Amino acid sequence: MGDGASAIVSLEGVGKRFRSGLEALADIDFSIAPGSFVSLVGPSGCGKSTLLRLIAGLAEPSSGRVRHDERFSRDLGFVFQEPTLMPWATVFDNVFLPLRLAGETRQDAAPRIAETLRALGLGDFAGAYPRELSGGMRMRASIARALVTRPRLLLLDEPFAALDEFTRFKLNEDLLRLWQQHRWTVVFVTHSVFEAVFLSSRIVVMTPRPGRVLADLPIDLAYPRPSSLRTEPQYAERCRHISALLSEAMA
């Protein structure tokens, strides 16, 4: 379940009930160690996205508490399911937005923005508008906007769900490369068992609504994880195990 004493974030008896009476989450207990890559998987409607919003502080739990390490409480980036880019602004200005809101000047921010765009394969697209980009490139720009603030905790809510398989695989590999380089803490929501196993150091499997933790499993596959891992028996074995747990949860 993670070491609460050294966790970057801990969830203690967390529940969430909406005003409509819908109970989305119940009795969630787990903690997230700094530098880990944790994926949340579970049936549709089990509260994965709600849980991510609670971790981000975008919503409050109805019961229990979400506790952040005070050193990192504001050091957070969030990537939503849709790129949510400003259509009237260039890629550069979209990525500049959180730095501008933090009071940084365009001139001071420019080197960091350029570095972040290069890291995500967007170095030649700073002057492009979202309408001129593919879906994968728009998602890269959205991730760049989250990373330009250099967060210690990165939350991603199914960022690659709408992309074709080839683009999704490439972005998985690029995200892992950047995570290994910078060692942020990542919490990643996905419906894909295959994606979760490829990316994660740990997977939390959730039950149907109200979402509870059914299983909390380390993924003991060595990093770095090349694309060829997807054809390896040990990868398939772990995918089968997680899939079996999901089938159990839905039954």
Secondary structure, DSSP 4 states (H G I P E B T S, - for coil): ---GGG-SEEEEEEEEE-TTS-EEEEEEEEEE-TT-EEEEE-STTSSHHHHHHHHHTSS--SEEEEEE-GGGTT-EEEE-SS----TTS-HHHHHHHHHHHTT--HHHHHHHHHHHHHHTT-TT-TT--GGGS-HHHHHHHHHHHHHTT--SEEEEESTTTTS-HHHHHHHHHHHHHHHHHH--EEEEE-S-HHHHHHH-SEEEEEPSSSB-EEEEEE---PSS--GGGGGSHHHHHHHHHHHHHHHHHH-
